[in-house]
Amino acid sequence: MDDKEIFNVFFREKPTMMLVGLKNAKGEMYASSLAKQIDCTYSHVVKILQEMEKSGLINFNKQGRLKILTLTKKGSEIAEHIDNIRSIL
């Protein structure tokens, strides 16, 4: 079993990579750009992001017609831990 497979045994790949992707973003991040980054459909990304928002992991910041994604303090801490675990595996 390779490193990616063992990581996926413990964590669902898409949601965890969304958090890590937001943590490592170099600029403003949108649901559509996050979907492309993790190779996932836009509708699936939005559904996961809505659950993350309910759990207090991310915020949607509306600017005009766009919704910019940001991690909360809790979301940032979890993303950091996920990234650390991924590097260990």
PDB file as gemmi writes it, atoms N, CA and C in Angstrom:
CRYST1    1.000    1.000    1.000  90.00  90.00  90.00 P 1                      
ATOM      1  N   MET A   1       0.852  -1.172   0.000  1.00  0.00           N  
ATOM      2  CA  MET A   1       0.000   0.000   0.000  1.00  0.00           C  
ATOM      3  C   MET A   1       0.904   1.244   0.000  1.00  0.00           C  
ATOM      4  N   ASP A   2       0.675   2.160  -0.951  1.00  0.00           N  
ATOM      5  CA  ASP A   2       1.526   3.357  -0.990  1.00  0.00           C  
ATOM      6  C   ASP A   2       1.022   4.423  -0.019  1.00  0.00           C  
ATOM      7  N   ASP A   3       1.799   5.516   0.088  1.00  0.00           N  
ATOM      8  CA  ASP A   3       1.495   6.566   1.066  1.00  0.00           C  
ATOM      9  C   ASP A   3       0.110   7.174   0.860  1.00  0.00           C  
ATOM     10  N   LYS A   4      -0.270   7.402  -0.389  1.00  0.00           N  
ATOM     11  CA  LYS A   4      -1.574   8.013  -0.655  1.00  0.00           C  
ATOM     12  C   LYS A   4      -2.703   7.085  -0.226  1.00  0.00           C  
ATOM     13  N   GLU A   5      -2.553   5.797  -0.495  1.00  0.00           N  
ATOM     14  CA  GLU A   5      -3.604   4.848  -0.133  1.00  0.00           C  
ATOM     15  C   GLU A   5      -3.776   4.751   1.379  1.00  0.00           C  
ATOM     16  N   ILE A   6      -2.668   4.717   2.110  1.00  0.00           N  
ATOM     17  CA  ILE A   6      -2.769   4.611   3.573  1.00  0.00           C  
ATOM     18  C   ILE A   6      -3.389   5.878   4.157  1.00  0.00           C  
ATOM     19  N   PHE A   7      -3.063   7.033   3.585  1.00  0.00           N  
ATOM     20  CA  PHE A   7      -3.672   8.290   4.034  1.00  0.00           C  
ATOM     21  C   PHE A   7      -5.187   8.223   3.846  1.00  0.00           C  
ATOM     22  N   ASN A   8      -5.630   7.689   2.706  1.00  0.00           N  
ATOM     23  CA  ASN A   8      -7.063   7.601   2.405  1.00  0.00           C  
ATOM     24  C   ASN A   8      -7.785   6.585   3.279  1.00  0.00           C  
ATOM     25  N   VAL A   9      -7.045   5.679   3.898  1.00  0.00           N  
ATOM     26  CA  VAL A   9      -7.652   4.743   4.850  1.00  0.00           C  
ATOM     27  C   VAL A   9      -8.165   5.517   6.068  1.00  0.00           C  
ATOM     28  N   PHE A  10      -7.425   6.530   6.486  1.00  0.00           N  
ATOM     29  CA  PHE A  10      -7.759   7.298   7.682  1.00  0.00           C  
ATOM     30  C   PHE A  10      -8.622   8.523   7.397  1.00  0.00           C  
ATOM     31  N   PHE A  11      -8.475   9.100   6.223  1.00  0.00           N  
ATOM     32  CA  PHE A  11      -9.160  10.349   5.889  1.00  0.00           C  
ATOM     33  C   PHE A  11      -9.807  10.245   4.518  1.00  0.00           C  
ATOM     34  N   ARG A  12     -10.961  10.870   4.362  1.00  0.00           N  
ATOM     35  CA  ARG A  12     -11.564  10.984   3.029  1.00  0.00           C  
ATOM     36  C   ARG A  12     -10.749  12.001   2.251  1.00  0.00           C  
ATOM     37  N   GLU A  13     -10.324  11.607   1.071  1.00  0.00           N  
ATOM     38  CA  GLU A  13      -9.359  12.401   0.313  1.00  0.00           C  
ATOM     39  C   GLU A  13      -9.860  13.806  -0.052  1.00  0.00           C  
ATOM     40  N   LYS A  14     -11.007  13.925  -0.662  1.00  0.00           N  
ATOM     41  CA  LYS A  14     -11.465  15.225  -1.179  1.00  0.00           C  
ATOM     42  C   LYS A  14     -11.651  16.265  -0.075  1.00  0.00           C  
ATOM     43  N   PRO A  15     -12.397  15.965   0.996  1.00  0.00           N  
ATOM     44  CA  PRO A  15     -12.560  16.988   2.037  1.00  0.00           C  
ATOM     45  C   PRO A  15     -11.239  17.403   2.694  1.00  0.00           C  
ATOM     46  N   THR A  16     -10.369  16.430   2.947  1.00  0.00           N  
ATOM     47  CA  THR A  16      -9.100  16.793   3.580  1.00  0.00           C  
ATOM     48  C   THR A  16      -8.241  17.622   2.641  1.00  0.00           C  
ATOM     49  N   MET A  17      -8.242  17.286   1.352  1.00  0.00           N  
ATOM     50  CA  MET A  17      -7.441  18.049   0.403  1.00  0.00           C  
ATOM     51  C   MET A  17      -8.024  19.447   0.186  1.00  0.00           C  
ATOM     52  N   MET A  18      -9.330  19.590   0.393  1.00  0.00           N  
ATOM     53  CA  MET A  18      -9.933  20.922   0.309  1.00  0.00           C  
ATOM     54  C   MET A  18      -9.397  21.811   1.430  1.00  0.00           C  
ATOM     55  N   LEU A  19      -9.360  21.273   2.650  1.00  0.00           N  
ATOM     56  CA  LEU A  19      -8.835  22.051   3.777  1.00  0.00           C  
ATOM     57  C   LEU A  19      -7.365  22.397   3.565  1.00  0.00           C  
ATOM     58  N   VAL A  20      -6.581  21.424   3.144  1.00  0.00           N  
ATOM     59  CA  VAL A  20      -5.150  21.661   2.913  1.00  0.00           C  
ATOM     60  C   VAL A  20      -4.970  22.656   1.759  1.00  0.00           C  
ATOM     61  N   GLY A  21      -5.786  22.532   0.718  1.00  0.00           N  
ATOM     62  CA  GLY A  21      -5.720  23.467  -0.402  1.00  0.00           C  
ATOM     63  C   GLY A  21      -6.027  24.891   0.023  1.00  0.00           C  
ATOM     64  N   LEU A  22      -7.005  25.064   0.889  1.00  0.00           N  
ATOM     65  CA  LEU A  22      -7.326  26.405   1.402  1.00  0.00           C  
ATOM     66  C   LEU A  22      -6.192  26.934   2.277  1.00  0.00           C  
ATOM     67  N   LYS A  23      -5.592  26.051   3.057  1.00  0.00           N  
ATOM     68  CA  LYS A  23      -4.483  26.462   3.931  1.00  0.00           C  
ATOM     69  C   LYS A  23      -3.295  26.936   3.107  1.00  0.00           C  
ATOM     70  N   ASN A  24      -3.033  26.265   1.993  1.00  0.00           N  
ATOM     71  CA  ASN A  24      -1.860  26.566   1.174  1.00  0.00           C  
ATOM     72  C   ASN A  24      -2.132  27.565   0.054  1.00  0.00           C  
ATOM     73  N   ALA A  25      -3.332  28.102  -0.020  1.00  0.00           N  
ATOM     74  CA  ALA A  25      -3.695  29.034  -1.097  1.00  0.00           C  
ATOM     75  C   ALA A  25      -2.822  30.282  -1.059  1.00  0.00           C  
ATOM     76  N   LYS A  26      -2.396  30.705  -2.234  1.00  0.00           N  
ATOM     77  CA  LYS A  26      -1.534  31.886  -2.344  1.00  0.00           C  
ATOM     78  C   LYS A  26      -2.328  33.180  -2.541  1.00  0.00           C  
ATOM     79  N   GLY A  27      -3.613  33.059  -2.762  1.00  0.00           N  
ATOM     80  CA  GLY A  27      -4.452  34.235  -2.965  1.00  0.00           C  
ATOM     81  C   GLY A  27      -5.878  33.895  -2.600  1.00  0.00           C  
ATOM     82  N   GLU A  28      -6.802  34.647  -3.163  1.00  0.00           N  
ATOM     83  CA  GLU A  28      -8.208  34.392  -2.889  1.00  0.00           C  
ATOM     84  C   GLU A  28      -8.613  33.056  -3.511  1.00  0.00           C  
ATOM     85  N   MET A  29      -9.434  32.312  -2.799  1.00  0.00           N  
ATOM     86  CA  MET A  29      -9.852  30.996  -3.266  1.00  0.00           C  
ATOM     87  C   MET A  29     -11.369  30.963  -3.388  1.00  0.00           C  
ATOM     88  N   TYR A  30     -11.826  30.404  -4.492  1.00  0.00           N  
ATOM     89  CA  TYR A  30     -13.244  30.259  -4.774  1.00  0.00           C  
ATOM     90  C   TYR A  30     -13.565  28.777  -4.889  1.00  0.00           C  
ATOM     91  N   ALA A  31     -14.831  28.418  -4.739  1.00  0.00           N  
ATOM     92  CA  ALA A  31     -15.236  27.020  -4.841  1.00  0.00           C  
ATOM     93  C   ALA A  31     -14.857  26.433  -6.197  1.00  0.00           C  
ATOM     94  N   SER A  32     -15.013  27.203  -7.267  1.00  0.00           N  
ATOM     95  CA  SER A  32     -14.698  26.685  -8.602  1.00  0.00           C  
ATOM     96  C   SER A  32     -13.206  26.400  -8.756  1.00  0.00           C  
ATOM     97  N   SER A  33     -12.359  27.270  -8.239  1.00  0.00           N  
ATOM     98  CA  SER A  33     -10.917  27.035  -8.344  1.00  0.00           C  
ATOM     99  C   SER A  33     -10.487  25.884  -7.445  1.00  0.00           C  
ATOM    100  N   LEU A  34     -11.129  25.740  -6.303  1.00  0.00           N  
ATOM    101  CA  LEU A  34     -10.830  24.622  -5.412  1.00  0.00           C  
ATOM    102  C   LEU A  34     -11.248  23.298  -6.063  1.00  0.00           C  
ATOM    103  N   ALA A  35     -12.376  23.296  -6.752  1.00  0.00           N  
ATOM    104  CA  ALA A  35     -12.842  22.095  -7.451  1.00  0.00           C  
ATOM    105  C   ALA A  35     -11.830  21.657  -8.505  1.00  0.00           C  
ATOM    106  N   LYS A  36     -11.289  22.597  -9.255  1.00  0.00           N  
ATOM    107  CA  LYS A  36     -10.277  22.273 -10.266  1.00  0.00           C  
ATOM    108  C   LYS A  36      -9.003  21.755  -9.602  1.00  0.00           C  
ATOM    109  N   GLN A  37      -8.611  22.379  -8.523  1.00  0.00           N  
ATOM    110  CA  GLN A  37      -7.372  22.016  -7.833  1.00  0.00           C  
ATOM    111  C   GLN A  37      -7.407  20.574  -7.331  1.00  0.00           C  
ATOM    112  N   ILE A  38      -8.545  20.134  -6.806  1.00  0.00           N  
ATOM    113  CA  ILE A  38      -8.623  18.787  -6.241  1.00  0.00           C  
ATOM    114  C   ILE A  38      -9.294  17.795  -7.187  1.00  0.00           C  
ATOM    115  N   ASP A  39      -9.576  18.215  -8.418  1.00  0.00           N  
ATOM    116  CA  ASP A  39     -10.181  17.368  -9.442  1.00  0.00           C  
ATOM    117  C   ASP A  39     -11.512  16.780  -8.962  1.00  0.00           C  
ATOM    118  N   CYS A  40     -12.441  17.682  -8.695  1.00  0.00           N  
ATOM    119  CA  CYS A  40     -13.746  17.300  -8.173  1.00  0.00           C  
ATOM    120  C   CYS A  40     -14.803  18.187  -8.824  1.00  0.00           C  
ATOM    121  N   THR A  41     -16.038  17.730  -8.836  1.00  0.00           N  
ATOM    122  CA  THR A  41     -17.083  18.554  -9.432  1.00  0.00           C  
ATOM    123  C   THR A  41     -17.397  19.750  -8.527  1.00  0.00           C  
ATOM    124  N   TYR A  42     -17.831  20.811  -9.144  1.00  0.00           N  
ATOM    125  CA  TYR A  42     -18.179  22.028  -8.407  1.00  0.00           C  
ATOM    126  C   TYR A  42     -19.283  21.755  -7.398  1.00  0.00           C  
ATOM    127  N   SER A  43     -20.319  21.014  -7.810  1.00  0.00           N  
ATOM    128  CA  SER A  43     -21.452  20.769  -6.912  1.00  0.00           C  
ATOM    129  C   SER A  43     -21.035  19.941  -5.692  1.00  0.00           C  
ATOM    130  N   HIS A  44     -20.138  18.984  -5.893  1.00  0.00           N  
ATOM    131  CA  HIS A  44     -19.659  18.178  -4.766  1.00  0.00           C  
ATOM    132  C   HIS A  44     -18.839  19.041  -3.807  1.00  0.00           C  
ATOM    133  N   VAL A  45     -17.996  19.906  -4.343  1.00  0.00           N  
ATOM    134  CA  VAL A  45     -17.186  20.810  -3.525  1.00  0.00           C  
ATOM    135  C   VAL A  45     -18.083  21.727  -2.701  1.00  0.00           C  
ATOM    136  N   VAL A  46     -19.093  22.307  -3.324  1.00  0.00           N  
ATOM    137  CA  VAL A  46     -19.996  23.221  -2.615  1.00  0.00           C  
ATOM    138  C   VAL A  46     -20.721  22.491  -1.491  1.00  0.00           C  
ATOM    139  N   LYS A  47     -21.161  21.265  -1.747  1.00  0.00           N  
ATOM    140  CA  LYS A  47     -21.854  20.483  -0.723  1.00  0.00           C  
ATOM    141  C   LYS A  47     -20.934  20.244   0.482  1.00  0.00           C  
ATOM    142  N   ILE A  48     -19.688  19.877   0.240  1.00  0.00           N  
ATOM    143  CA  ILE A  48     -18.722  19.650   1.319  1.00  0.00           C  
ATOM    144  C   ILE A  48     -18.414  20.962   2.039  1.00  0.00           C  
ATOM    145  N   LEU A  49     -18.251  22.037   1.285  1.00  0.00           N  
ATOM    146  CA  LEU A  49     -17.948  23.346   1.887  1.00  0.00           C  
ATOM    147  C   LEU A  49     -19.086  23.813   2.793  1.00  0.00           C  
ATOM    148  N   GLN A  50     -20.318  23.558   2.397  1.00  0.00           N  
ATOM    149  CA  GLN A  50     -21.452  23.936   3.241  1.00  0.00           C  
ATOM    150  C   GLN A  50     -21.414  23.188   4.567  1.00  0.00           C  
ATOM    151  N   GLU A  51     -21.048  21.917   4.537  1.00  0.00           N  
ATOM    152  CA  GLU A  51     -20.915  21.142   5.774  1.00  0.00           C  
ATOM    153  C   GLU A  51     -19.762  21.668   6.622  1.00  0.00           C  
ATOM    154  N   MET A  52     -18.679  22.048   5.967  1.00  0.00           N  
ATOM    155  CA  MET A  52     -17.533  22.604   6.694  1.00  0.00           C  
ATOM    156  C   MET A  52     -17.891  23.940   7.342  1.00  0.00           C  
ATOM    157  N   GLU A  53     -18.715  24.720   6.652  1.00  0.00           N  
ATOM    158  CA  GLU A  53     -19.150  26.000   7.214  1.00  0.00           C  
ATOM    159  C   GLU A  53     -20.015  25.764   8.453  1.00  0.00           C  
ATOM    160  N   LYS A  54     -20.916  24.799   8.378  1.00  0.00           N  
ATOM    161  CA  LYS A  54     -21.769  24.474   9.535  1.00  0.00           C  
ATOM    162  C   LYS A  54     -20.933  24.018  10.731  1.00  0.00           C  
ATOM    163  N   SER A  55     -19.801  23.369  10.445  1.00  0.00           N  
ATOM    164  CA  SER A  55     -18.922  22.865  11.509  1.00  0.00           C  
ATOM    165  C   SER A  55     -17.934  23.909  11.998  1.00  0.00           C  
ATOM    166  N   GLY A  56     -17.973  25.109  11.414  1.00  0.00           N  
ATOM    167  CA  GLY A  56     -17.091  26.179  11.854  1.00  0.00           C  
ATOM    168  C   GLY A  56     -15.665  26.071  11.349  1.00  0.00           C  
ATOM    169  N   LEU A  57     -15.467  25.392  10.198  1.00  0.00           N  
ATOM    170  CA  LEU A  57     -14.120  25.238   9.654  1.00  0.00           C  
ATOM    171  C   LEU A  57     -13.774  26.287   8.612  1.00  0.00           C  
ATOM    172  N   ILE A  58     -14.781  26.775   7.896  1.00  0.00           N  
ATOM    173  CA  ILE A  58     -14.546  27.778   6.855  1.00  0.00           C  
ATOM    174  C   ILE A  58     -15.603  28.877   6.935  1.00  0.00           C  
ATOM    175  N   ASN A  59     -15.304  29.973   6.256  1.00  0.00           N  
ATOM    176  CA  ASN A  59     -16.259  31.066   6.088  1.00  0.00           C  
ATOM    177  C   ASN A  59     -16.401  31.356   4.602  1.00  0.00           C  
ATOM    178  N   PHE A  60     -17.606  31.720   4.192  1.00  0.00           N  
ATOM    179  CA  PHE A  60     -17.861  32.255   2.859  1.00  0.00           C  
ATOM    180  C   PHE A  60     -17.930  33.770   3.016  1.00  0.00           C  
ATOM    181  N   ASN A  61     -17.049  34.486   2.366  1.00  0.00           N  
ATOM    182  CA  ASN A  61     -17.068  35.949   2.404  1.00  0.00           C  
ATOM    183  C   ASN A  61     -17.536  36.454   1.046  1.00  0.00           C  
ATOM    184  N   LYS A  62     -18.758  36.979   1.015  1.00  0.00           N  
ATOM    185  CA  LYS A  62     -19.344  37.421  -0.250  1.00  0.00           C  
ATOM    186  C   LYS A  62     -18.793  38.792  -0.645  1.00  0.00           C  
ATOM    187  N   GLN A  63     -18.255  38.853  -1.864  1.00  0.00           N  
ATOM    188  CA  GLN A  63     -17.783  40.114  -2.436  1.00  0.00           C  
ATOM    189  C   GLN A  63     -18.429  40.251  -3.810  1.00  0.00           C  
ATOM    190  N   GLY A  64     -19.486  41.042  -3.856  1.00  0.00           N  
ATOM    191  CA  GLY A  64     -20.251  41.145  -5.092  1.00  0.00           C  
ATOM    192  C   GLY A  64     -20.935  39.827  -5.372  1.00  0.00           C  
ATOM    193  N   ARG A  65     -20.677  39.272  -6.561  1.00  0.00           N  
ATOM    194  CA  ARG A  65     -21.271  37.986  -6.927  1.00  0.00           C  
ATOM    195  C   ARG A  65     -20.399  36.808  -6.507  1.00  0.00           C  
ATOM    196  N   LEU A  66     -19.199  37.075  -6.048  1.00  0.00           N  
ATOM    197  CA  LEU A  66     -18.254  36.013  -5.712  1.00  0.00           C  
ATOM    198  C   LEU A  66     -18.269  35.686  -4.227  1.00  0.00           C  
ATOM    199  N   LYS A  67     -18.028  34.436  -3.912  1.00  0.00           N  
ATOM    200  CA  LYS A  67     -17.879  34.009  -2.523  1.00  0.00           C  
ATOM    201  C   LYS A  67     -16.444  33.537  -2.330  1.00  0.00           C  
ATOM    202  N   ILE A  68     -15.705  34.274  -1.535  1.00  0.00           N  
ATOM    203  CA  ILE A  68     -14.317  33.927  -1.261  1.00  0.00           C  
ATOM    204  C   ILE A  68     -14.285  33.025  -0.032  1.00  0.00           C  
ATOM    205  N   LEU A  69     -13.501  31.970  -0.119  1.00  0.00           N  
ATOM    206  CA  LEU A  69     -13.394  30.995   0.965  1.00  0.00           C  
ATOM    207  C   LEU A  69     -12.220  31.326   1.870  1.00  0.00           C  
ATOM    208  N   THR A  70     -12.445  31.273   3.163  1.00  0.00           N  
ATOM    209  CA  THR A  70     -11.356  31.437   4.123  1.00  0.00           C  
ATOM    210  C   THR A  70     -11.525  30.407   5.236  1.00  0.00           C  
ATOM    211  N   LEU A  71     -10.405  29.973   5.760  1.00  0.00           N  
ATOM    212  CA  LEU A  71     -10.432  29.061   6.893  1.00  0.00           C  
ATOM    213  C   LEU A  71     -10.642  29.833   8.180  1.00  0.00           C  
ATOM    214  N   THR A  72     -11.374  29.251   9.097  1.00  0.00           N  
ATOM    215  CA  THR A  72     -11.474  29.815  10.441  1.00  0.00           C  
ATOM    216  C   THR A  72     -10.222  29.369  11.200  1.00  0.00           C  
ATOM    217  N   LYS A  73     -10.066  29.844  12.414  1.00  0.00           N  
ATOM    218  CA  LYS A  73      -8.929  29.424  13.241  1.00  0.00           C  
ATOM    219  C   LYS A  73      -8.972  27.913  13.428  1.00  0.00           C  
ATOM    220  N   LYS A  74     -10.138  27.385  13.739  1.00  0.00           N  
ATOM    221  CA  LYS A  74     -10.317  25.947  13.922  1.00  0.00           C  
ATOM    222  C   LYS A  74      -9.984  25.195  12.632  1.00  0.00           C  
ATOM    223  N   GLY A  75     -10.467  25.672  11.507  1.00  0.00           N  
ATOM    224  CA  GLY A  75     -10.200  25.038  10.217  1.00  0.00           C  
ATOM    225  C   GLY A  75      -8.731  25.052   9.862  1.00  0.00           C  
ATOM    226  N   SER A  76      -8.069  26.155  10.172  1.00  0.00           N  
ATOM    227  CA  SER A  76      -6.640  26.277   9.904  1.00  0.00           C  
ATOM    228  C   SER A  76      -5.829  25.289  10.740  1.00  0.00           C  
ATOM    229  N   GLU A  77      -6.208  25.152  11.996  1.00  0.00           N  
ATOM    230  CA  GLU A  77      -5.510  24.206  12.882  1.00  0.00           C  
ATOM    231  C   GLU A  77      -5.696  22.770  12.403  1.00  0.00           C  
ATOM    232  N   ILE A  78      -6.903  22.422  12.007  1.00  0.00           N  
ATOM    233  CA  ILE A  78      -7.168  21.070  11.517  1.00  0.00           C  
ATOM    234  C   ILE A  78      -6.402  20.815  10.217  1.00  0.00           C  
ATOM    235  N   ALA A  79      -6.404  21.781   9.305  1.00  0.00           N  
ATOM    236  CA  ALA A  79      -5.676  21.638   8.049  1.00  0.00           C  
ATOM    237  C   ALA A  79      -4.184  21.441   8.302  1.00  0.00           C  
ATOM    238  N   GLU A  80      -3.644  22.161   9.263  1.00  0.00           N  
ATOM    239  CA  GLU A  80      -2.223  22.026   9.611  1.00  0.00           C  
ATOM    240  C   GLU A  80      -1.928  20.612  10.119  1.00  0.00           C  
ATOM    241  N   HIS A  81      -2.790  20.094  10.977  1.00  0.00           N  
ATOM    242  CA  HIS A  81      -2.610  18.733  11.497  1.00  0.00           C  
ATOM    243  C   HIS A  81      -2.721  17.696  10.378  1.00  0.00           C  
ATOM    244  N   ILE A  82      -3.674  17.870   9.487  1.00  0.00           N  
ATOM    245  CA  ILE A  82      -3.840  16.949   8.357  1.00  0.00           C  
ATOM    246  C   ILE A  82      -2.593  16.958   7.494  1.00  0.00           C  
ATOM    247  N   ASP A  83      -2.074  18.134   7.204  1.00  0.00           N  
ATOM    248  CA  ASP A  83      -0.861  18.259   6.385  1.00  0.00           C  
ATOM    249  C   ASP A  83       0.316  17.569   7.075  1.00  0.00           C  
ATOM    250  N   ASN A  84       0.437  17.725   8.387  1.00  0.00           N  
ATOM    251  CA  ASN A  84       1.517  17.080   9.132  1.00  0.00           C  
ATOM    252  C   ASN A  84       1.388  15.559   9.079  1.00  0.00           C  
ATOM    253  N   ILE A  85       0.185  15.047   9.275  1.00  0.00           N  
ATOM    254  CA  ILE A  85      -0.039  13.599   9.218  1.00  0.00           C  
ATOM    255  C   ILE A  85       0.268  13.067   7.831  1.00  0.00           C  
ATOM    256  N   ARG A  86      -0.152  13.796   6.813  1.00  0.00           N  
ATOM    257  CA  ARG A  86       0.101  13.372   5.435  1.00  0.00           C  
ATOM    258  C   ARG A  86       1.595  13.284   5.158  1.00  0.00           C  
ATOM    259  N   SER A  87       2.370  14.235   5.674  1.00  0.00           N  
ATOM    260  CA  SER A  87       3.820  14.218   5.448  1.00  0.00           C  
ATOM    261  C   SER A  87       4.492  13.080   6.201  1.00  0.00           C  
ATOM    262  N   ILE A  88       3.944  12.689   7.349  1.00  0.00           N  
ATOM    263  CA  ILE A  88       4.496  11.577   8.120  1.00  0.00           C  
ATOM    264  C   ILE A  88       4.238  10.254   7.407  1.00  0.00           C  
ATOM    265  N   LEU A  89       3.031  10.110   6.851  1.00  0.00           N  
ATOM    266  CA  LEU A  89       2.679   8.865   6.164  1.00  0.00           C  
ATOM    267  C   LEU A  89       3.439   8.748   4.858  1.00  0.00           C  
TER     268      LEU A  89                                                      
END                                                                             
